[in-house]
């Protein structure tokens, strides 16, 4: 088990890397795809609602499929040790309940993004009276939103990857 200072330092690093890289890539991709198009609305071909739901599913799914195997590879090569934040950590308790398999965990992260994070974001848009978003503003928003989502979710992803092996864990 890694000492909490080392564990927290590693988690902080992963949050920064995941958050910053996803902010840049998602914002840039959104801008390149949308820059010459019309404003995005709730429905139709240029729907920010559909885009957020799709991103809510795909971003955590893909990030988990990258992060979990990379972290496990470092663990198996001895570059990292298992991390356990203790029984008082809600994030640790949640992570301990997720399946050990990277694909199944990634699927759950994706479903969480699509069924919880994206709808809460859309609810905020609705309550704020947002009807349309200009492509530049949406690209900036999407970059920041995707970066924050990745930064938050990378912590339980790393904890899933770096937990001490359990007898019942199926890592295939």
C-alpha positions as CSV (number, residue, x, y, z in Angstrom):
1,X,0.0,0.0,0.0
2,X,1.3,3.4,-0.9
3,X,1.6,6.0,1.8
4,X,-1.2,8.6,1.5
5,X,1.1,11.5,0.6
6,X,2.5,9.4,-2.3
7,X,-1.0,8.2,-3.3
8,X,-2.5,11.7,-3.2
9,X,0.4,13.0,-5.2
10,X,-0.1,10.4,-7.8
11,X,-3.8,11.0,-7.9
12,X,-3.3,14.7,-8.2
13,X,-0.9,14.2,-11.2
14,X,-3.5,11.9,-12.9
15,X,-6.3,14.5,-12.3
16,X,-4.1,17.2,-13.8
17,X,-3.1,15.1,-16.8
18,X,-6.6,13.8,-17.5
19,X,-8.3,17.1,-16.9
20,X,-5.9,19.3,-19.0
21,X,-5.5,16.9,-21.9
22,X,-9.3,16.3,-22.2
23,X,-10.0,20.0,-21.9
24,X,-7.6,20.7,-24.8
25,X,-8.6,17.8,-27.1
26,X,-12.3,18.0,-26.6
27,X,-12.4,21.8,-27.0
28,X,-10.3,21.7,-30.1
29,X,-12.2,18.8,-31.7
30,X,-15.5,20.5,-31.0
31,X,-14.2,23.8,-32.5
32,X,-12.9,22.1,-35.6
33,X,-16.1,20.2,-36.1
34,X,-18.5,23.1,-35.4
35,X,-16.7,26.3,-36.3
36,X,-18.4,26.8,-39.7
37,X,-21.8,25.5,-38.6
38,X,-24.9,27.1,-37.1
39,X,-25.6,27.6,-33.4
40,X,-26.4,24.4,-31.5
41,X,-29.9,23.9,-30.0
42,X,-31.7,21.3,-28.0
43,X,-32.7,19.2,-31.0
44,X,-32.1,18.6,-34.6
45,X,-28.9,17.9,-36.5
46,X,-26.9,20.4,-34.4
47,X,-28.1,19.3,-30.9
48,X,-25.9,20.0,-27.9
49,X,-28.2,17.7,-25.9
50,X,-27.3,14.7,-28.1
51,X,-23.7,15.7,-28.2
52,X,-23.5,15.9,-24.4
53,X,-25.2,12.6,-23.9
54,X,-22.9,10.9,-26.4
55,X,-19.8,12.6,-24.9
56,X,-21.0,11.6,-21.4
57,X,-21.0,8.0,-22.5
58,X,-17.9,7.9,-24.8
59,X,-15.4,10.1,-22.9
60,X,-15.4,8.2,-19.5
61,X,-15.6,4.9,-21.4
62,X,-12.6,5.6,-23.5
63,X,-10.6,7.3,-20.7
64,X,-11.2,4.3,-18.4
65,X,-10.1,1.9,-21.2
66,X,-6.8,3.9,-21.4
67,X,-6.3,4.7,-17.7
68,X,-7.0,1.4,-16.1
69,X,-4.7,-0.7,-18.2
70,X,-1.9,1.9,-18.1
71,X,-2.1,2.1,-14.3
72,X,-2.2,-1.7,-14.0
73,X,0.9,-2.0,-16.3
74,X,2.8,0.4,-14.1
75,X,1.7,-1.7,-11.1
76,X,2.8,-4.9,-12.6
77,X,6.2,-3.5,-13.5
78,X,6.7,-2.3,-10.0
79,X,6.5,1.5,-10.9
80,X,3.5,1.9,-8.7
81,X,2.1,0.2,-5.6
82,X,-1.5,-0.5,-4.7
83,X,-3.4,2.5,-3.4
84,X,-6.1,2.4,-0.7
85,X,-7.3,5.7,0.7
86,X,-8.9,4.0,3.7
87,X,-12.4,3.1,4.8
88,X,-13.3,6.8,5.4
89,X,-12.9,7.6,1.7
90,X,-16.2,7.7,-0.1
91,X,-14.3,7.5,-3.4
92,X,-12.4,4.5,-2.3
93,X,-15.6,2.8,-1.1
94,X,-17.2,3.4,-4.5
95,X,-14.2,2.3,-6.4
96,X,-14.0,-0.9,-4.4
97,X,-17.5,-1.8,-5.5
98,X,-16.7,-1.5,-9.2
99,X,-15.7,-4.6,-11.2
100,X,-12.0,-5.3,-11.5
101,X,-12.3,-5.9,-15.3
102,X,-11.3,-2.8,-17.3
103,X,-14.1,-3.2,-19.9
104,X,-16.9,-3.6,-17.3
105,X,-15.6,-0.7,-15.2
106,X,-15.2,1.4,-18.3
107,X,-18.8,0.6,-19.3
108,X,-20.1,1.7,-15.9
109,X,-18.1,4.9,-16.0
110,X,-19.6,5.6,-19.4
111,X,-23.1,4.9,-18.2
112,X,-22.5,7.2,-15.2
113,X,-21.4,10.0,-17.5
114,X,-24.4,9.5,-19.8
115,X,-27.1,8.9,-17.2
116,X,-25.9,11.3,-14.4
117,X,-23.3,13.9,-15.5
118,X,-24.8,14.8,-18.9
119,X,-28.4,15.0,-17.7
120,X,-27.4,17.2,-14.7
121,X,-25.5,19.4,-17.1
122,X,-28.5,19.6,-19.5
123,X,-30.8,20.4,-16.5
124,X,-28.5,23.3,-15.7
125,X,-28.8,24.5,-19.3
126,X,-32.6,24.2,-19.1
127,X,-32.8,26.1,-15.7
128,X,-30.5,28.8,-17.1
129,X,-32.7,29.2,-20.1
130,X,-30.1,28.2,-22.7
131,X,-31.8,27.6,-26.0
132,X,-28.9,28.0,-28.4
133,X,-25.1,28.1,-28.1
134,X,-22.8,29.6,-30.6
135,X,-20.1,27.1,-31.9
136,X,-17.2,28.9,-30.3
137,X,-18.9,29.2,-26.9
138,X,-20.0,25.5,-27.1
139,X,-16.4,24.4,-28.0
140,X,-15.1,26.4,-25.0
141,X,-17.8,25.0,-22.7
142,X,-17.3,21.4,-24.0
143,X,-13.6,21.5,-23.5
144,X,-13.9,22.7,-19.9
145,X,-16.8,20.3,-19.2
146,X,-15.0,17.3,-20.7
147,X,-11.8,18.2,-18.8
148,X,-13.7,18.5,-15.5
149,X,-15.5,15.2,-16.1
150,X,-12.3,13.4,-16.9
151,X,-10.5,15.0,-13.9
152,X,-13.3,13.9,-11.5
153,X,-13.7,10.4,-12.9
154,X,-9.9,9.6,-13.2
155,X,-9.6,9.3,-9.5
156,X,-11.9,6.3,-9.1
157,X,-10.5,4.9,-12.4
158,X,-7.0,4.9,-10.9
159,X,-8.3,3.4,-7.6
160,X,-9.9,0.6,-9.5
161,X,-6.6,-0.1,-11.3
162,X,-4.4,0.2,-8.3
163,X,-6.4,-1.6,-5.7
164,X,-4.8,-4.6,-4.1
165,X,-6.0,-7.8,-5.9
166,X,-9.0,-9.5,-4.3
167,X,-9.6,-13.2,-4.4
168,X,-12.8,-12.6,-6.4
169,X,-11.4,-10.1,-8.8
170,X,-11.6,-11.0,-12.4
171,X,-9.1,-8.8,-14.3
172,X,-9.9,-10.2,-17.7
